[in-house]
Amino acid sequence: MKVIVDELRCDAHGLCVDACPEVFALDDDDDVVTVLVEEPDDSLRDELARAAQACPKAAITIEG
């Protein structure tokens, strides 16, 4: 599976970091969320789905 964040849509709300901190990160001065692991283990699928659903800008796509 692959995680993609649309940097043009992301407003750095950080809800994805709350849902899946193993994959997403956000520093105080970041304008967009950082993807720490672009191809995470399948065991994180549920957390990634929650992160994508929580994003108010629909900036997260999970492929695969």
Contacts in CASP RR format, 6 or more apart in sequence:
PFRMAT RR
TARGET T0000
AUTHOR 0000-0000-0000
METHOD contacts of the structure
MODEL  1
MKVIVDELRCDAHGLCVDACPEVFALDDDDDVVTVLVEEPDDSLRDELAR
AAQACPKAAITIEG
1 39 0 8 1.000
1 40 0 8 1.000
1 42 0 8 1.000
1 45 0 8 1.000
1 48 0 8 1.000
1 62 0 8 1.000
1 63 0 8 1.000
1 64 0 8 1.000
2 38 0 8 1.000
2 39 0 8 1.000
2 62 0 8 1.000
2 63 0 8 1.000
2 64 0 8 1.000
3 23 0 8 1.000
3 35 0 8 1.000
3 37 0 8 1.000
3 38 0 8 1.000
3 39 0 8 1.000
3 40 0 8 1.000
3 48 0 8 1.000
3 60 0 8 1.000
3 61 0 8 1.000
3 62 0 8 1.000
4 35 0 8 1.000
4 38 0 8 1.000
4 60 0 8 1.000
4 61 0 8 1.000
4 62 0 8 1.000
4 63 0 8 1.000
5 16 0 8 1.000
5 24 0 8 1.000
5 32 0 8 1.000
5 33 0 8 1.000
5 35 0 8 1.000
5 59 0 8 1.000
5 60 0 8 1.000
5 61 0 8 1.000
6 59 0 8 1.000
6 60 0 8 1.000
6 61 0 8 1.000
7 32 0 8 1.000
7 59 0 8 1.000
9 57 0 8 1.000
9 58 0 8 1.000
9 59 0 8 1.000
10 31 0 8 1.000
10 32 0 8 1.000
10 33 0 8 1.000
10 55 0 8 1.000
10 57 0 8 1.000
10 59 0 8 1.000
11 56 0 8 1.000
11 57 0 8 1.000
11 59 0 8 1.000
12 26 0 8 1.000
12 30 0 8 1.000
12 31 0 8 1.000
12 32 0 8 1.000
12 33 0 8 1.000
13 55 0 8 1.000
13 56 0 8 1.000
13 57 0 8 1.000
14 24 0 8 1.000
14 26 0 8 1.000
14 33 0 8 1.000
15 51 0 8 1.000
15 54 0 8 1.000
15 55 0 8 1.000
15 56 0 8 1.000
16 23 0 8 1.000
16 24 0 8 1.000
16 33 0 8 1.000
16 51 0 8 1.000
16 52 0 8 1.000
16 54 0 8 1.000
16 55 0 8 1.000
16 60 0 8 1.000
17 24 0 8 1.000
17 25 0 8 1.000
17 26 0 8 1.000
17 33 0 8 1.000
18 54 0 8 1.000
19 47 0 8 1.000
19 48 0 8 1.000
19 50 0 8 1.000
19 51 0 8 1.000
19 54 0 8 1.000
20 44 0 8 1.000
20 47 0 8 1.000
20 48 0 8 1.000
20 50 0 8 1.000
20 51 0 8 1.000
22 36 0 8 1.000
22 37 0 8 1.000
22 40 0 8 1.000
22 44 0 8 1.000
22 47 0 8 1.000
23 35 0 8 1.000
23 36 0 8 1.000
23 37 0 8 1.000
23 40 0 8 1.000
23 44 0 8 1.000
23 47 0 8 1.000
23 48 0 8 1.000
23 51 0 8 1.000
24 33 0 8 1.000
24 34 0 8 1.000
24 35 0 8 1.000
24 36 0 8 1.000
24 51 0 8 1.000
25 33 0 8 1.000
25 34 0 8 1.000
25 36 0 8 1.000
26 33 0 8 1.000
26 34 0 8 1.000
27 34 0 8 1.000
33 59 0 8 1.000
40 48 0 8 1.000
45 62 0 8 1.000
48 60 0 8 1.000
48 62 0 8 1.000
49 62 0 8 1.000
51 60 0 8 1.000
52 60 0 8 1.000
52 61 0 8 1.000
52 62 0 8 1.000
END
